[in-house]
Amino acid sequence: MRATRRSLKRAVLLNLLAPVLLLAVAIGAGGYLTITSVVESSHDRLLDGSLMAIAERLAVESGEVVVDMPQVALGMLETKTQDNVYYLVATDAGPVTGYPDLPLGRMPAVEPGQPAHWDETYRGNAVRVAAVSRHVYGVEAPVIVAVAETRLARNQLRNEMLRNLGLAEAALILAIAVLAWVSVERGLMPLVDLSRQIDNRAVSDWRDLRPLDLSDVPQEAVAPATAINAMFERLRSATELLRRFTADASHQMRTPLAIVRVHVDLLRRESSDPELRDTALAELDQGAERLERLITQLLTLARADESAVAAAGGTPCDMGEVIEHVIADRIAGIPADTQISCLIRHRPLPLVSDTVLLSELLGNLLDNAVKYSGAGGQVVLSARREDDMALVTIEDSGPGIPEAERERVFQRFYRVPDRPDVPGSGLGMSIVKVIADLLHISIALDRSPDLGGLRVTLRAPLAPLSPIPV
């Protein structure tokens, strides 16, 4: 089952609308309290008006409290909901007029002349009661005047106002959601354009590795877009490198393969001539050896290109021992008339490196030195400590490399002109340069002051002294 991908647009909208919803709830709660307070206070004032209208008509006749009920006193409480209105005028001696069973037991103790309000249940209905005590001249005890009204009008008005508030909030939230959606759509349009650029590359031409246009990309997306462009650049460089490598390799392989084919055909046609057969076999052997060497170098260069070895990720080793092992491995293939000297001035020379790649680097330099020294040549390898660096030199008695050509020899398949007598493919120094860069070893070429040929100087950072694995 595929996992549902997270939508950036949905996440932005939720993050925008969640606070709006919380604010709407807070406004709704505040609106409910405000509306309830306004409705109660406005209707309580109407009750107070009715109450005071009745209280103003209190009088004493023959020692008894009487009241002339004004019609307006109860008429002002009439509403479309036809609320029931109840009233009561009473003294400590008993009711004077009105509904004698109207409950006054919850009437709070207030100063005479100050209306009091409370909720009550009367005859099965919820009512709002307003009451006031008045001192009437001629009567010692205060007279209680009370008016009660059912809550139908109050509830209806409150519900209507709350409904309007809810509709207004819903309309506001809907408008905010629509505007937020449009804003998010417009805000994320540069990302959509960026995605369209990438999709068009995949559909039209997957080999199109030009950088993406980042002119309209928002700041928050610049980092990943820049990373994509960097990846495109690395892919473009790798593709170009592979294309050039393939072209050069195929060109270099044609020569030894052509030699093999020509001499095989010659052997077939002239197999009766022993001298010709021996010459063809010798040429075949040389062509096969050259092809084998070329393929070995190509594989070495490919491995070096793909390697991500860093000095910190290697293993402890001693540069002196690595040099001695390289010489021991190649001594059998070195011509007998070539003089090889090795001088390790300081021991140990501890490194943290990849011994396989380091041996390949030194081996290629040694092979080049032997090959270009020629018959009766001399090769000198030396190593010493210089401050915090290991300094290694390989010198030969060959023709050397002109100063103008010393940088170009690190290019793949490049060979110094005017050297047709020395066989090679132009890959040796390329392999040396690639491995040296991987191992953080600097390399310099100049003329040997003692032997007159080429001197290669390597500088590698020394590691703290530690036990070297045997």
FENZISUL-V822082 format. One record per backbone hydrogen bond with DSSP energy under -0.5 kcal/mol. NH is the residue of the N-H (numbers start at 1). CO is the residue of the C=O. Records with the same first field share a line. If there is no record, write none. Layout:
NH: CO ; CO
//
This chain:
8: 6
11: 7
12: 8
13: 9
14: 10
15: 11
16: 12
17: 13
18: 14
19: 15
20: 16
21: 17
22: 18
23: 19
24: 20
25: 21
26: 22
27: 23
28: 24
29: 25
30: 26
31: 27
32: 28
33: 29
34: 30
35: 31
36: 32
37: 33
38: 34
39: 35
40: 36
41: 37
42: 38
43: 39
44: 40
45: 41
46: 42
47: 43
48: 44
49: 45
50: 46
51: 47
52: 48
53: 49
54: 50
55: 51
56: 52
57: 54
58: 55
59: 66
61: 64
64: 61
66: 59
68: 57
69: 67
73: 70
74: 70 ; 71
75: 71
76: 72
77: 74
78: 75
82: 79
86: 148
88: 146
89: 97
90: 144
91: 94
94: 91
96: 89
97: 89
99: 87
100: 98
102: 99
107: 104
110: 108
113: 133
114: 111
115: 113
116: 131
118: 129
120: 127
122: 120 ; 125
125: 122
127: 120
128: 149
129: 118 ; 127
130: 147
131: 116
132: 145
134: 143
136: 134
139: 136
143: 134
144: 90
145: 132 ; 143
146: 88
147: 130
148: 86
149: 128
150: 84
151: 126
155: 151
156: 152
157: 153
158: 154
159: 155
160: 156
161: 157
162: 158
163: 159
164: 160
165: 161
166: 162
167: 163
168: 164
169: 165
170: 166
171: 167
172: 168
173: 169
174: 170
175: 171
176: 172
177: 173
178: 174
179: 175
180: 176
181: 177
182: 178
183: 179
184: 180
185: 181
186: 182
187: 183
188: 184
189: 186
192: 188
193: 189
194: 190
195: 191
196: 192
197: 193
198: 194
199: 195
200: 196
201: 197
202: 198
203: 199
204: 200
205: 200 ; 201
208: 205
209: 207
214: 212
217: 214
221: 218
222: 219
223: 219
225: 221
226: 222
227: 223
228: 224
229: 225
230: 226
231: 227
232: 228
233: 229
234: 230
235: 231
236: 232
237: 233
238: 234
239: 235
240: 236
241: 237
242: 238
243: 239
244: 240
245: 241
246: 242
247: 243
248: 244
249: 245
250: 246
251: 247
252: 248
253: 249
254: 250
255: 251
256: 252
257: 253
258: 254
259: 255
260: 256
261: 257
262: 258
263: 259
264: 260
265: 261
266: 262
267: 263
268: 264
269: 265
270: 266
273: 270
274: 272
277: 273
278: 274
279: 275
280: 276
281: 277
282: 278
283: 279
284: 280
285: 281
286: 282
287: 283
288: 284
289: 285
290: 286
291: 287
292: 288
293: 289
294: 290
295: 291
296: 292
297: 293
298: 294
299: 295
300: 296
301: 297
302: 298
303: 299
304: 300
305: 301
306: 302
307: 303
313: 310
314: 311
315: 353
317: 351
319: 317 ; 349
322: 318
323: 319
324: 320
325: 321
326: 322
327: 323
328: 324
329: 325
330: 326
331: 327
333: 330
334: 330 ; 331
338: 335
339: 337 ; 377
340: 338
341: 379
343: 381
345: 343 ; 383
346: 383
351: 317
353: 315 ; 351
355: 353
358: 354
359: 355
360: 356
361: 357
362: 358
363: 359
364: 360
365: 361
366: 362
367: 363
368: 364
369: 365
370: 366
371: 367
372: 368
373: 369
374: 370
377: 374
379: 339
380: 395
381: 341
382: 393
383: 343
384: 391
386: 389
389: 386
390: 460
391: 384 ; 389
392: 390 ; 458
393: 382
394: 456
395: 380
396: 454
397: 378
399: 372
405: 402
406: 402 ; 403
409: 405
410: 407
411: 408
413: 426
414: 411 ; 426
419: 416
422: 419
423: 421
431: 427
432: 428
433: 429
434: 430
435: 431
436: 432
437: 433
438: 434
439: 435
440: 437
441: 436
442: 459
444: 457
446: 455
448: 453
452: 448
453: 396
455: 446
456: 394
457: 444 ; 455
458: 392
459: 442
460: 390
462: 388
463: 350
469: 467
//
